[in-house]
Amino acid sequence: MARTATIKRKTKETDIELTLNLDGSGKCQADTGVGFLDHMLDHLARHSFSDITVKAKGDLKVDDHHTVEDVGICLGQALAKSLGDKAGIARYGQASVPMEETLANVALDLSGRCEVVFNVSFPGGKIGSFDVQLVEEFFRALARPAGLNLHVNVPYGANDHHIAEAVFKAFARALRQAKLIDPAHPGRIPSTKGTL
């Protein structure tokens, strides 16, 4: 059964349609109006072996915040929907990704319970015109509807672009592990509770 989902979200601030295929090949078609976000979504798709298509129109005349946050919400909703009852998944994933002088460590649990620990410092305030605070906003927005326990740690890094890119790549590779179907237990819910 295909693990795919399409989410449509329309508010006074944004109009978004996003499709996620968890069992894709890493293709991304992102047109959010926020160039840096499109670039990071491409990394997320490529390194998680998921296909992401997203078209977003947002109130960019205000700033990028609403668009970035709402794309994160839509991706989190799509992740939850495409995982279904989570039968057979590995559930946990972790990855360490070096990017030049930066190292990002991500561990996650597709537990159904949201918790985000985000220990990342950006030395500057902007990546081009992109506010670095929006990296954390994106992941918090994604984690809530996905029911994702997410820990992101960057022990060192000097270049804001490298830091953000390492975080997205590490998240993608951790998600790639967690979403995999365990061939030894393809129908088992990976929890003593019997549900996630």
TAHU-V635581 format. One record per backbone hydrogen bond with DSSP energy under -1.0 kcal/mol. CO is the residue of the C=O (numbers start at 0). NH is the residue of the N-H. Records with the same first field share a line. If there is no record, write none. Layout:
CO=NH / NH
This chain:
1=3
2=21
4=19
6=17
8=15
12=58
13=10
14=56
15=8
16=54
17=6
18=52
19=4
20=23 / 50
26=51
28=53
30=55
33=37
34=38
35=39
36=40
37=41
38=42
39=43
40=44
41=45
42=46
43=47
44=49
50=20
51=28
52=18
53=30
54=16
56=14
57=59
58=61 / 62
63=67
64=68
65=69
66=70
67=71
68=72
69=73
70=74
71=75
72=76
73=77
74=78
75=79
76=80
77=81
78=82
82=85
85=88
87=181
89=91
90=109
92=107
94=105
96=103
98=101
101=98
103=96
104=152
105=94
106=150
107=92
108=110 / 148
114=149
116=151
117=119
118=153
124=131
126=129
129=126
130=133
131=134
132=136
133=137
134=138
135=139
136=140
137=141
138=142
139=143
141=145
142=146 / 147
146=111
147=114
148=108
149=116
150=106
151=118
152=104
155=102
158=162
159=163
160=164
161=165
162=166
163=167
164=168
165=169
166=170
167=171
168=172
169=173
170=174
171=175
172=176
173=177
174=178
177=90
179=89
181=184
184=187
187=87
188=190
190=193
